[in-house]
Amino acid sequence: MADEVVVSPLFTGEDYKTQVWISKRAMKAFWSHGGVGRFDQKLERYAEKTFENWIGAGRPIQRRESGVFRIGHKTTTFRLFGFFGESADEFIIVEDWFGKPGGNNPRGEREALKRAVAIKENDLWRKDNDGG
């Protein structure tokens, strides 16, 4: 069984209709790769307006399996994986994946999805005590 994943606030507070929490691992990748293609700005906008507005086929947030979603943008191969918490107003990001530009690595992306599903299904996450 995997270790418990602790998530901390990324975009939280009154300015955000969807409160976004992120694991330490995904946070590190987000700050390393999130600026690519303005991905960080896009993610913040999704949180401000509500993630629900951005879900669907051909949209930046796509349903995958077992209630896990993939967040991406066409300008980068960086992806985040997560799920809604106790309500649709709370999104928990637990995994990341960064593919090679111009390459195709569905196996790596599937592995990140599989880890995110296991975390969700086995309730292996909790909020940082300092974060709420």
ZIPE-V585676 format. One line per field, one symbol per residue. phi: phi as a letter, one per 30 degrees, with the letter a starting at -180 (. if undefined). burial: + if it has 24 or more other ideal C-beta (glycine too) atoms within 12 Angstrom, else -. A space follows every 10 residues. Layout:
# ZIPE-V585676
phi=???
burial=???
This chain:
# ZIPE-V585676
phi=.dddcccbdc bbjddcdcdc cbdddddede ddcdddihed dddddedddj eedcckdicd cbdcbhiccc cbbddacdbb baadddadcb bccbbbabdd eicbbddddd dddddddddd dchcbadded ck
burial=----++++++ ++---+++++ +++++++-++ --++-+--++ -++++++--- +--+-----+ ++-+---+++ +++--+++++ +++++----+ +++++++++- --------+- -++-++++++ ----+----- --
